[in-house]
Amino acid sequence: MSEASFSGRKSPKSRKTQRSTSGRRTGDKRARILDAAVRVFAKSGFYATRVSDVAKAAGVADGTIYLYFTSKEHLLVSLFEDRVERLLTYMRDELPKRPSAKERLQGVLEMQLGLLEGERELAEVLTVILRQSTKLMKEYAVPRFLAYLDAIAKIVEAGQASGEFRHDVSPHLVARAVFGALDGITLTWALGRAEPGALARASTQLGLVLLSGLEPRPSPQGAA
């Protein structure tokens, strides 16, 4: 029998396993609450929803919500931040594997719309309900949102440096235009029939429009 077993203390390996399992349980419960919030917000609206409604939908006690979120407002903003964080992680880890700026920009379109494919309620919450509170967006969501726009702008800057994109447009203006287009497509999809596969098709068509507009323009004849 080991010293750890004899003394009744858990071995370092056991403690590590316990922490890992506990972390998964914590993450699972937080995710369950967020998923429940999406359903309840989409059904009842943000202002008519009570924290107890979300707790009931998640199958947890009311007080459990406050172990993860300070308020109903924090819960709503966390939905936005969670999805943006997924996008940022993808842009950091996966996009560099694509060999050109054009392919990386197309990857952004596919990822953002693909994240919402089949999640009509989430799309409605992110495009309609969240923007009902400008105060929430300004106070909590802006840093993550700006980081997302900066990441897109850097793709455009890289494309300009490599000669793939025209130089007479602002990278940050392009980034805002990309977000606006994606947001509008998601909004009409969520409030319409939410046809399966429509967002994937839209990402391809939007890519054609955007990339065509970013094509370098030939220099005027006679220019130095």
GROMACS elastic network, one bead per residue, 0.5 to 0.9 nm:
[ bonds ]
;  ai    aj funct       b0    kb
    1     4     6  0.82887   500
    1     5     6  0.63312   500
    1     6     6  0.64657   500
    2     5     6  0.51849   500
    2     6     6  0.61269   500
    2     7     6  0.85952   500
    3     6     6  0.50414   500
    3     7     6  0.60718   500
    3     8     6  0.84948   500
    3     9     6  0.85117   500
    4     7     6  0.53354   500
    4     8     6  0.61665   500
    4     9     6  0.51800   500
    4    10     6  0.61448   500
    4    11     6  0.57820   500
    5     8     6  0.51850   500
    5     9     6  0.63012   500
    5    10     6  0.70348   500
    5    11     6  0.77428   500
    6     9     6  0.77714   500
    7    10     6  0.87031   500
   10    13     6  0.79129   500
   10    14     6  0.57091   500
   10    15     6  0.61358   500
   11    14     6  0.50925   500
   11    15     6  0.62556   500
   11    16     6  0.85966   500
   12    15     6  0.50576   500
   12    16     6  0.60810   500
   12    17     6  0.85662   500
   13    16     6  0.50696   500
   13    17     6  0.61596   500
   13    18     6  0.85597   500
   14    17     6  0.50799   500
   14    18     6  0.60866   500
   14    19     6  0.86200   500
   15    18     6  0.50028   500
   15    19     6  0.61633   500
   15    20     6  0.85646   500
   16    19     6  0.51409   500
   16    20     6  0.61424   500
   16    21     6  0.86109   500
   17    20     6  0.50684   500
   17    21     6  0.61343   500
   17    22     6  0.84708   500
   18    21     6  0.51691   500
   18    22     6  0.60118   500
   18    23     6  0.84768   500
   19    23     6  0.59765   500
   19    24     6  0.86058   500
   20    23     6  0.50503   500
   20    24     6  0.63175   500
   20    25     6  0.87189   500
   21    24     6  0.51582   500
   21    25     6  0.62851   500
   21    26     6  0.86595   500
   22    25     6  0.50782   500
   22    26     6  0.61563   500
   22    27     6  0.85830   500
   23    26     6  0.50500   500
   23    27     6  0.60839   500
   23    28     6  0.84479   500
   24    27     6  0.50478   500
   24    28     6  0.59304   500
   24    29     6  0.85344   500
   25    28     6  0.50336   500
   25    29     6  0.61638   500
   25    30     6  0.86143   500
   26    29     6  0.53013   500
   26    30     6  0.62637   500
   26    31     6  0.86297   500
   27    30     6  0.51536   500
   27    31     6  0.61000   500
   27    32     6  0.85226   500
   28    31     6  0.51032   500
   28    32     6  0.60742   500
   28    33     6  0.86653   500
   29    33     6  0.62363   500
   29    34     6  0.86772   500
   29    58     6  0.84217   500
   29    60     6  0.86215   500
   30    33     6  0.51506   500
   30    34     6  0.63034   500
   30    35     6  0.86762   500
   30    65     6  0.83448   500
   30    68     6  0.66585   500
   30    69     6  0.89850   500
   31    34     6  0.50583   500
   31    35     6  0.61132   500
   31    36     6  0.85391   500
   32    35     6  0.51116   500
   32    36     6  0.61347   500
   32    37     6  0.85713   500
   32    58     6  0.59087   500
   32    59     6  0.86022   500
   33    36     6  0.50695   500
   33    37     6  0.61098   500
   33    38     6  0.87300   500
   33    54     6  0.70109   500
   33    55     6  0.70902   500
   33    57     6  0.80378   500
   33    58     6  0.52598   500
   33    59     6  0.84546   500
   33    60     6  0.82222   500
   33    65     6  0.73235   500
   33    68     6  0.89771   500
   33    75     6  0.87675   500
   34    37     6  0.50011   500
   34    38     6  0.63617   500
   34    39     6  0.89042   500
   34    54     6  0.86492   500
   34    58     6  0.83282   500
   34    75     6  0.72545   500
   34    76     6  0.84360   500
   34    78     6  0.79951   500
   34    79     6  0.65475   500
   35    38     6  0.52367   500
   35    39     6  0.66530   500
   35    40     6  0.89058   500
   35    58     6  0.77079   500
   35    79     6  0.87372   500
   35   122     6  0.86271   500
   36    39     6  0.52360   500
   36    40     6  0.62377   500
   36    41     6  0.85161   500
   36    53     6  0.89961   500
   36    54     6  0.58958   500
   36    55     6  0.78142   500
   36    56     6  0.85931   500
   36    57     6  0.54613   500
   36    58     6  0.51516   500
   36    59     6  0.88619   500
   37    40     6  0.51314   500
   37    41     6  0.57801   500
   37    42     6  0.82348   500
   37    51     6  0.88923   500
   37    53     6  0.85200   500
   37    54     6  0.54228   500
   37    55     6  0.84659   500
   37    57     6  0.78291   500
   37    58     6  0.79555   500
   37    75     6  0.76267   500
   37    76     6  0.77137   500
   37    79     6  0.84671   500
   38    41     6  0.53422   500
   38    42     6  0.60110   500
   38    43     6  0.85264   500
   38    54     6  0.88848   500
   38    76     6  0.84825   500
   38    79     6  0.79271   500
   38   121     6  0.63071   500
   38   122     6  0.57035   500
   38   124     6  0.88525   500
   38   125     6  0.66408   500
   39    42     6  0.53205   500
   39    43     6  0.61930   500
   39    44     6  0.86251   500
   39    54     6  0.85880   500
   39    57     6  0.82392   500
   39   121     6  0.62809   500
   39   122     6  0.77248   500
   39   125     6  0.88862   500
   40    43     6  0.51056   500
   40    44     6  0.58637   500
   40    45     6  0.73554   500
   40    46     6  0.82301   500
   40    49     6  0.69830   500
   40    53     6  0.72148   500
   40    54     6  0.63887   500
   40    57     6  0.74905   500
   41    44     6  0.53966   500
   41    46     6  0.51111   500
   41    47     6  0.84910   500
   41    48     6  0.83717   500
   41    49     6  0.64957   500
   41    54     6  0.85333   500
   41    76     6  0.86264   500
   41   121     6  0.83725   500
   41   125     6  0.67586   500
   41   129     6  0.77017   500
   42    45     6  0.57024   500
   42    46     6  0.78304   500
   42   121     6  0.55392   500
   42   122     6  0.75344   500
   42   124     6  0.65407   500
   42   125     6  0.59280   500
   42   129     6  0.78294   500
   43    49     6  0.89986   500
   43   121     6  0.82463   500
   44    47     6  0.81170   500
   44    48     6  0.59833   500
   44    49     6  0.60362   500
   45    48     6  0.56468   500
   45    49     6  0.62506   500
   45   125     6  0.85765   500
   45   129     6  0.69490   500
   46    49     6  0.53352   500
   46    50     6  0.83828   500
   46    72     6  0.85139   500
   46    73     6  0.87901   500
   46    76     6  0.82022   500
   46   125     6  0.87047   500
   46   129     6  0.65524   500
   46   130     6  0.82737   500
   46   132     6  0.87727   500
   47    50     6  0.78959   500
   49    52     6  0.83047   500
   49    53     6  0.64123   500
   49    54     6  0.76668   500
   49    72     6  0.85756   500
   50    53     6  0.51649   500
   50    54     6  0.68439   500
   50    55     6  0.88517   500
   50    72     6  0.76285   500
   51    54     6  0.52356   500
   51    55     6  0.62573   500
   51    56     6  0.86948   500
   51    62     6  0.68831   500
   51    65     6  0.75269   500
   51    71     6  0.79694   500
   51    72     6  0.61971   500
   52    56     6  0.60780   500
   52    57     6  0.85825   500
   52    61     6  0.80022   500
   52    62     6  0.53587   500
   52    63     6  0.87679   500
   52    65     6  0.86510   500
   53    56     6  0.52167   500
   53    57     6  0.62836   500
   53    58     6  0.86306   500
   53    62     6  0.85732   500
   54    57     6  0.51119   500
   54    58     6  0.60861   500
   54    59     6  0.85064   500
   54    60     6  0.86720   500
   54    62     6  0.82315   500
   54    65     6  0.82627   500
   55    58     6  0.50638   500
   55    59     6  0.59991   500
   55    60     6  0.51554   500
   55    61     6  0.59130   500
   55    62     6  0.52922   500
   55    63     6  0.83669   500
   55    64     6  0.76945   500
   55    65     6  0.65849   500
   56    59     6  0.50646   500
   56    60     6  0.62241   500
   56    61     6  0.72863   500
   56    62     6  0.76663   500
   57    60     6  0.79109   500
   58    61     6  0.87519   500
   60    63     6  0.82265   500
   60    64     6  0.63246   500
   60    65     6  0.76975   500
   61    64     6  0.53112   500
   61    65     6  0.73579   500
   62    65     6  0.58139   500
   62    66     6  0.76661   500
   63    66     6  0.54849   500
   63    67     6  0.70642   500
   64    67     6  0.52584   500
   64    68     6  0.73376   500
   64    69     6  0.89284   500
   65    68     6  0.57333   500
   65    69     6  0.59802   500
   65    70     6  0.80278   500
   65    71     6  0.83744   500
   65    75     6  0.88185   500
   66    70     6  0.54093   500
   66    71     6  0.70053   500
   67    70     6  0.76087   500
   68    75     6  0.85488   500
   69    72     6  0.74744   500
   69    73     6  0.86656   500
   69    74     6  0.58401   500
   69    75     6  0.57701   500
   69    78     6  0.83443   500
   70    73     6  0.80637   500
   70    74     6  0.59930   500
   70    75     6  0.76728   500
   71    74     6  0.50710   500
   71    75     6  0.63457   500
   71    76     6  0.88279   500
   72    75     6  0.50152   500
   72    76     6  0.64109   500
   72    77     6  0.88194   500
   73    76     6  0.51795   500
   73    77     6  0.63026   500
   73    78     6  0.84974   500
   73   136     6  0.72504   500
   74    77     6  0.52091   500
   74    78     6  0.59526   500
   74    79     6  0.87211   500
   74   136     6  0.86253   500
   74   140     6  0.83109   500
   75    78     6  0.50731   500
   75    79     6  0.65458   500
   76    79     6  0.53361   500
   76    80     6  0.69461   500
   76    81     6  0.89888   500
   76   125     6  0.85336   500
   76   126     6  0.89522   500
   76   129     6  0.88818   500
   76   130     6  0.70423   500
   76   136     6  0.88323   500
   77    80     6  0.51657   500
   77    81     6  0.62024   500
   77    82     6  0.85125   500
   77   130     6  0.75099   500
   77   136     6  0.71674   500
   77   137     6  0.76250   500
   77   140     6  0.67721   500
   77   141     6  0.63781   500
   78    82     6  0.57762   500
   78    83     6  0.84834   500
   78   140     6  0.89561   500
   78   141     6  0.84907   500
   79    82     6  0.52313   500
   79    83     6  0.64353   500
   79    84     6  0.87148   500
   79   122     6  0.86255   500
   79   125     6  0.86707   500
   79   126     6  0.78887   500
   80    83     6  0.54178   500
   80    84     6  0.61939   500
   80    85     6  0.85283   500
   80   125     6  0.88623   500
   80   126     6  0.65096   500
   80   130     6  0.79914   500
   80   141     6  0.72349   500
   80   144     6  0.88658   500
   81    84     6  0.50627   500
   81    85     6  0.58852   500
   81    86     6  0.85589   500
   81   140     6  0.88832   500
   81   141     6  0.67156   500
   81   144     6  0.65508   500
   81   145     6  0.82290   500
   82    85     6  0.51432   500
   82    86     6  0.64386   500
   82    87     6  0.89232   500
   83    86     6  0.51127   500
   83    87     6  0.65122   500
   83    88     6  0.88080   500
   83   112     6  0.89864   500
   83   115     6  0.81465   500
   84    88     6  0.61787   500
   84    89     6  0.85643   500
   84   112     6  0.89153   500
   84   144     6  0.68133   500
   84   145     6  0.72578   500
   84   148     6  0.71326   500
   85    89     6  0.60314   500
   85    90     6  0.84864   500
   85   144     6  0.76049   500
   85   148     6  0.86323   500
   86    89     6  0.51466   500
   86    90     6  0.61886   500
   86    91     6  0.86012   500
   86   115     6  0.88120   500
   87    90     6  0.51007   500
   87    91     6  0.61113   500
   87    92     6  0.85597   500
   87   108     6  0.79938   500
   87   111     6  0.71206   500
   87   112     6  0.68371   500
   87   115     6  0.85685   500
   87   148     6  0.77124   500
   88    92     6  0.60430   500
   88    93     6  0.85058   500
   88   144     6  0.89203   500
   88   147     6  0.79952   500
   88   148     6  0.64122   500
   88   151     6  0.76840   500
   89    92     6  0.50918   500
   89    93     6  0.59412   500
   89    94     6  0.79125   500
   90    93     6  0.52680   500
   90    94     6  0.51879   500
   90    95     6  0.66415   500
   90   108     6  0.86317   500
   90   111     6  0.79628   500
   91    94     6  0.57885   500
   91    96     6  0.74970   500
   91   104     6  0.83968   500
   91   107     6  0.84788   500
   91   108     6  0.73291   500
   91   151     6  0.74587   500
   91   152     6  0.86875   500
   92    95     6  0.64286   500
   92    96     6  0.70556   500
   92   151     6  0.86089   500
   93    96     6  0.66935   500
   93    97     6  0.79459   500
   94    97     6  0.56521   500
   94    98     6  0.76044   500
   95    98     6  0.55050   500
   95    99     6  0.87062   500
   95   103     6  0.83664   500
   95   104     6  0.55000   500
   95   105     6  0.85554   500
   95   107     6  0.68778   500
   95   108     6  0.80692   500
   96    99     6  0.72600   500
   96   100     6  0.87001   500
   96   104     6  0.74173   500
   97   100     6  0.89872   500
   97   104     6  0.85391   500
   98   101     6  0.78121   500
   98   102     6  0.89255   500
   98   103     6  0.60716   500
   98   104     6  0.58628   500
   98   107     6  0.83879   500
   99   102     6  0.86353   500
   99   103     6  0.70035   500
   99   104     6  0.77352   500
  100   103     6  0.53087   500
  100   104     6  0.62921   500
  100   105     6  0.87422   500
  100   158     6  0.89417   500
  100   159     6  0.76496   500
  100   162     6  0.88332   500
  100   164     6  0.82969   500
  101   105     6  0.60874   500
  101   106     6  0.85011   500
  101   155     6  0.59311   500
  101   156     6  0.69911   500
  101   157     6  0.88469   500
  101   158     6  0.64687   500
  101   160     6  0.87406   500
  101   162     6  0.82798   500
  101   164     6  0.71778   500
  101   165     6  0.84079   500
  102   105     6  0.52651   500
  102   106     6  0.62262   500
  102   107     6  0.85509   500
  102   155     6  0.84538   500
  102   156     6  0.85637   500
  102   159     6  0.71459   500
  102   164     6  0.72623   500
  102   165     6  0.82506   500
  102   207     6  0.89030   500
  102   211     6  0.69310   500
  103   106     6  0.50188   500
  103   107     6  0.60357   500
  103   108     6  0.87890   500
  104   108     6  0.64855   500
  104   109     6  0.89880   500
  104   155     6  0.70339   500
  105   108     6  0.51830   500
  105   109     6  0.67306   500
  105   110     6  0.88892   500
  105   152     6  0.73692   500
  105   155     6  0.66354   500
  105   156     6  0.77340   500
  105   207     6  0.79530   500
  105   211     6  0.84305   500
  106   109     6  0.52320   500
  106   110     6  0.63141   500
  106   111     6  0.86308   500
  106   203     6  0.76604   500
  106   204     6  0.77492   500
  106   206     6  0.87257   500
  106   207     6  0.57323   500
  106   208     6  0.89041   500
  106   211     6  0.83671   500
  107   110     6  0.50678   500
  107   111     6  0.59699   500
  107   112     6  0.85613   500
  108   111     6  0.51529   500
  108   112     6  0.61168   500
  108   113     6  0.85278   500
  108   152     6  0.78538   500
  109   112     6  0.54913   500
  109   113     6  0.62014   500
  109   114     6  0.81156   500
  109   178     6  0.81531   500
  109   182     6  0.73318   500
  109   202     6  0.88745   500
  109   203     6  0.54252   500
  109   204     6  0.80355   500
  109   206     6  0.78487   500
  109   207     6  0.71826   500
  110   113     6  0.55167   500
  110   114     6  0.55490   500
  110   115     6  0.82881   500
  110   199     6  0.84139   500
  110   200     6  0.67341   500
  110   202     6  0.88340   500
  110   203     6  0.54543   500
  110   204     6  0.76075   500
  110   207     6  0.89336   500
  111   115     6  0.58969   500
  111   116     6  0.88160   500
  111   203     6  0.88341   500
  112   115     6  0.52996   500
  112   116     6  0.70066   500
  112   182     6  0.76769   500
  112   203     6  0.88322   500
  113   116     6  0.54478   500
  113   117     6  0.63414   500
  113   182     6  0.72269   500
  113   185     6  0.86244   500
  113   186     6  0.72518   500
  113   199     6  0.56968   500
  113   200     6  0.67986   500
  113   202     6  0.82532   500
  113   203     6  0.67795   500
  114   117     6  0.50152   500
  114   118     6  0.85679   500
  114   199     6  0.68339   500
  114   200     6  0.64797   500
  114   203     6  0.84926   500
  115   118     6  0.84531   500
  115   119     6  0.80119   500
  116   119     6  0.50438   500
  116   120     6  0.69611   500
  116   122     6  0.70059   500
  116   123     6  0.60512   500
  116   186     6  0.80170   500
  116   199     6  0.81378   500
  117   120     6  0.73551   500
  117   123     6  0.86280   500
  117   194     6  0.86589   500
  117   196     6  0.72885   500
  117   197     6  0.72788   500
  117   198     6  0.82161   500
  117   199     6  0.63294   500
  117   200     6  0.77087   500
  118   121     6  0.88273   500
  118   194     6  0.79915   500
  118   195     6  0.87900   500
  118   196     6  0.68007   500
  118   197     6  0.85223   500
  119   122     6  0.53898   500
  119   123     6  0.62744   500
  119   124     6  0.87440   500
  119   190     6  0.86348   500
  119   194     6  0.89718   500
  120   123     6  0.50368   500
  120   124     6  0.61881   500
  120   125     6  0.86702   500
  120   186     6  0.89933   500
  120   189     6  0.79786   500
  120   190     6  0.53265   500
  120   191     6  0.84296   500
  120   194     6  0.66051   500
  121   124     6  0.51037   500
  121   125     6  0.62396   500
  121   126     6  0.87115   500
  121   190     6  0.73994   500
  122   125     6  0.50586   500
  122   126     6  0.61576   500
  122   127     6  0.85198   500
  122   190     6  0.86637   500
  123   126     6  0.52585   500
  123   127     6  0.59974   500
  123   128     6  0.80916   500
  123   186     6  0.64571   500
  123   187     6  0.70620   500
  123   189     6  0.83475   500
  123   190     6  0.58478   500
  123   191     6  0.89904   500
  124   127     6  0.53191   500
  124   128     6  0.54346   500
  124   129     6  0.67796   500
  124   130     6  0.88094   500
  124   186     6  0.81757   500
  124   187     6  0.68136   500
  124   189     6  0.89526   500
  124   190     6  0.55155   500
  124   191     6  0.71281   500
  125   128     6  0.55792   500
  125   130     6  0.60331   500
  125   131     6  0.87898   500
  126   129     6  0.62657   500
  126   130     6  0.54263   500
  126   131     6  0.75654   500
  126   187     6  0.87704   500
  127   130     6  0.64719   500
  127   131     6  0.66897   500
  127   183     6  0.67152   500
  127   184     6  0.83147   500
  127   186     6  0.72173   500
  127   187     6  0.57081   500
  127   190     6  0.84427   500
  128   131     6  0.57790   500
  128   132     6  0.67447   500
  128   187     6  0.72982   500
  129   132     6  0.53553   500
  129   133     6  0.78124   500
  130   133     6  0.61503   500
  130   134     6  0.81453   500
  130   136     6  0.79431   500
  130   137     6  0.75807   500
  131   134     6  0.59371   500
  131   136     6  0.82714   500
  131   137     6  0.71157   500
  132   135     6  0.88944   500
  132   136     6  0.88115   500
  133   136     6  0.53924   500
  133   137     6  0.66615   500
  133   138     6  0.88751   500
  134   137     6  0.51158   500
  134   138     6  0.61481   500
  134   139     6  0.85688   500
  135   138     6  0.52053   500
  135   139     6  0.60569   500
  135   140     6  0.83833   500
  136   139     6  0.52757   500
  136   140     6  0.57782   500
  136   141     6  0.69372   500
  136   142     6  0.89466   500
  137   140     6  0.55950   500
  137   142     6  0.59241   500
  138   141     6  0.62677   500
  138   142     6  0.55084   500
  138   143     6  0.87547   500
  139   142     6  0.68475   500
  139   143     6  0.88468   500
  140   143     6  0.72146   500
  140   144     6  0.84237   500
  141   144     6  0.58040   500
  141   145     6  0.61692   500
  141   146     6  0.87272   500
  142   146     6  0.59483   500
  142   147     6  0.84974   500
  143   146     6  0.52423   500
  143   147     6  0.62356   500
  143   148     6  0.87281   500
  144   147     6  0.50675   500
  144   148     6  0.63019   500
  144   149     6  0.88061   500
  145   148     6  0.51264   500
  145   149     6  0.63958   500
  145   150     6  0.86931   500
  146   149     6  0.50320   500
  146   150     6  0.60581   500
  146   151     6  0.85672   500
  147   150     6  0.50499   500
  147   151     6  0.62168   500
  147   152     6  0.88247   500
  148   151     6  0.51714   500
  148   152     6  0.65437   500
  148   153     6  0.87557   500
  148   175     6  0.88077   500
  149   152     6  0.52178   500
  149   153     6  0.61759   500
  149   154     6  0.87096   500
  149   172     6  0.71001   500
  149   175     6  0.55394   500
  149   176     6  0.67081   500
  149   178     6  0.89470   500
  149   179     6  0.77475   500
  150   154     6  0.61777   500
  150   155     6  0.87875   500
  150   171     6  0.87910   500
  150   172     6  0.70704   500
  150   175     6  0.74902   500
  151   154     6  0.52269   500
  151   155     6  0.66543   500
  151   175     6  0.84149   500
  152   155     6  0.52108   500
  152   156     6  0.65926   500
  152   157     6  0.88184   500
  152   171     6  0.79655   500
  152   172     6  0.78450   500
  152   174     6  0.82297   500
  152   175     6  0.54169   500
  152   176     6  0.87808   500
  152   178     6  0.83686   500
  153   156     6  0.50829   500
  153   157     6  0.61739   500
  153   158     6  0.86292   500
  153   170     6  0.84301   500
  153   172     6  0.50714   500
  153   173     6  0.80763   500
  153   174     6  0.70163   500
  153   175     6  0.53030   500
  153   176     6  0.86962   500
  154   158     6  0.60919   500
  154   159     6  0.85206   500
  154   171     6  0.72380   500
  154   172     6  0.84740   500
  154   175     6  0.89679   500
  155   158     6  0.51391   500
  155   159     6  0.62635   500
  155   160     6  0.87202   500
  155   171     6  0.82332   500
  156   160     6  0.62103   500
  156   161     6  0.86350   500
  156   165     6  0.71232   500
  156   170     6  0.86705   500
  156   171     6  0.54304   500
  156   172     6  0.83685   500
  156   174     6  0.76276   500
  156   175     6  0.79807   500
  156   214     6  0.89406   500
  157   160     6  0.50554   500
  157   161     6  0.61921   500
  157   162     6  0.86755   500
  157   165     6  0.83140   500
  157   167     6  0.87063   500
  157   170     6  0.86993   500
  157   171     6  0.59972   500
  158   161     6  0.50386   500
  158   162     6  0.62150   500
  158   163     6  0.85781   500
  158   164     6  0.84837   500
  158   165     6  0.85420   500
  159   162     6  0.51455   500
  159   163     6  0.60820   500
  159   165     6  0.50741   500
  159   166     6  0.81900   500
  160   163     6  0.50894   500
  160   164     6  0.58636   500
  160   166     6  0.59772   500
  160   167     6  0.57214   500
  160   171     6  0.88268   500
  160   216     6  0.86831   500
  161   164     6  0.76733   500
  161   165     6  0.79925   500
  161   167     6  0.84086   500
  162   165     6  0.76900   500
  163   166     6  0.71061   500
  163   167     6  0.82907   500
  163   216     6  0.72556   500
  164   214     6  0.79624   500
  164   215     6  0.67053   500
  164   216     6  0.66896   500
  165   211     6  0.81172   500
  165   213     6  0.87670   500
  165   214     6  0.50281   500
  165   215     6  0.52176   500
  165   216     6  0.53130   500
  165   217     6  0.89126   500
  166   169     6  0.68574   500
  166   213     6  0.85874   500
  166   214     6  0.55286   500
  166   215     6  0.56856   500
  166   217     6  0.64853   500
  167   170     6  0.78836   500
  167   171     6  0.89766   500
  167   214     6  0.86940   500
  167   216     6  0.73985   500
  167   217     6  0.89947   500
  169   172     6  0.87660   500
  169   173     6  0.74111   500
  169   174     6  0.73746   500
  169   214     6  0.82952   500
  170   173     6  0.50988   500
  170   174     6  0.63033   500
  170   175     6  0.86650   500
  171   174     6  0.51019   500
  171   175     6  0.61992   500
  171   176     6  0.87916   500
  172   176     6  0.62630   500
  172   177     6  0.85468   500
  173   176     6  0.51881   500
  173   177     6  0.61770   500
  173   178     6  0.86027   500
  174   178     6  0.60659   500
  174   179     6  0.86265   500
  174   210     6  0.89347   500
  175   178     6  0.50896   500
  175   179     6  0.62930   500
  175   180     6  0.85919   500
  176   179     6  0.51322   500
  176   180     6  0.60368   500
  176   181     6  0.85711   500
  177   180     6  0.50084   500
  177   181     6  0.61037   500
  177   182     6  0.85614   500
  178   181     6  0.52440   500
  178   182     6  0.62022   500
  178   183     6  0.85109   500
  178   210     6  0.80224   500
  179   182     6  0.51132   500
  179   183     6  0.59130   500
  179   184     6  0.84657   500
  180   183     6  0.50775   500
  180   184     6  0.60709   500
  180   185     6  0.85732   500
  181   184     6  0.51891   500
  181   185     6  0.61823   500
  181   186     6  0.85895   500
  181   206     6  0.80598   500
  182   185     6  0.51749   500
  182   186     6  0.61165   500
  182   187     6  0.85436   500
  182   203     6  0.83320   500
  182   206     6  0.85289   500
  183   186     6  0.51486   500
  183   187     6  0.60600   500
  183   188     6  0.87444   500
  184   187     6  0.50693   500
  184   188     6  0.62910   500
  184   189     6  0.84958   500
  185   188     6  0.54805   500
  185   189     6  0.61300   500
  185   190     6  0.86263   500
  185   199     6  0.77944   500
  185   202     6  0.76338   500
  186   189     6  0.50711   500
  186   190     6  0.60240   500
  186   191     6  0.85928   500
  186   199     6  0.76204   500
  187   190     6  0.52194   500
  187   191     6  0.61820   500
  187   192     6  0.83410   500
  188   191     6  0.52625   500
  188   192     6  0.57427   500
  188   193     6  0.87539   500
  188   194     6  0.83167   500
  189   192     6  0.51320   500
  189   193     6  0.65800   500
  189   195     6  0.74070   500
  189   198     6  0.78513   500
  189   199     6  0.76946   500
  190   193     6  0.71724   500
  190   194     6  0.54656   500
  191   194     6  0.72760   500
  192   195     6  0.81499   500
  193   196     6  0.88816   500
  194   197     6  0.87849   500
  194   198     6  0.74196   500
  194   199     6  0.86314   500
  195   198     6  0.55398   500
  195   199     6  0.82041   500
  196   199     6  0.76154   500
  196   200     6  0.87346   500
  197   200     6  0.53552   500
  197   201     6  0.64298   500
  197   202     6  0.86776   500
  198   201     6  0.52098   500
  198   202     6  0.60736   500
  198   203     6  0.87156   500
  199   203     6  0.61728   500
  199   204     6  0.87835   500
  200   203     6  0.52345   500
  200   204     6  0.66538   500
  200   205     6  0.89346   500
  201   204     6  0.52985   500
  201   205     6  0.63722   500
  201   206     6  0.85948   500
  202   205     6  0.51182   500
  202   206     6  0.58523   500
  202   207     6  0.83183   500
  203   206     6  0.51645   500
  203   207     6  0.60239   500
  203   208     6  0.87302   500
  204   207     6  0.51431   500
  204   208     6  0.65005   500
  205   208     6  0.51442   500
  205   209     6  0.65410   500
  205   210     6  0.88074   500
  206   209     6  0.51560   500
  206   210     6  0.61246   500
  206   211     6  0.84097   500
  207   210     6  0.51950   500
  207   211     6  0.57696   500
  207   212     6  0.81175   500
  208   211     6  0.54616   500
  208   212     6  0.59193   500
  208   213     6  0.85479   500
  209   212     6  0.53017   500
  209   213     6  0.62970   500
  209   214     6  0.88290   500
  210   213     6  0.51543   500
  210   214     6  0.63153   500
  210   215     6  0.88746   500
  211   214     6  0.50060   500
  211   215     6  0.62982   500
  212   215     6  0.53376   500
  213   216     6  0.85109   500
  214   217     6  0.86357   500
  217   220     6  0.89256   500
  218   221     6  0.86530   500
  219   222     6  0.83615   500
  219   223     6  0.65269   500
  219   224     6  0.87589   500
  220   223     6  0.56456   500
  221   224     6  0.87626   500
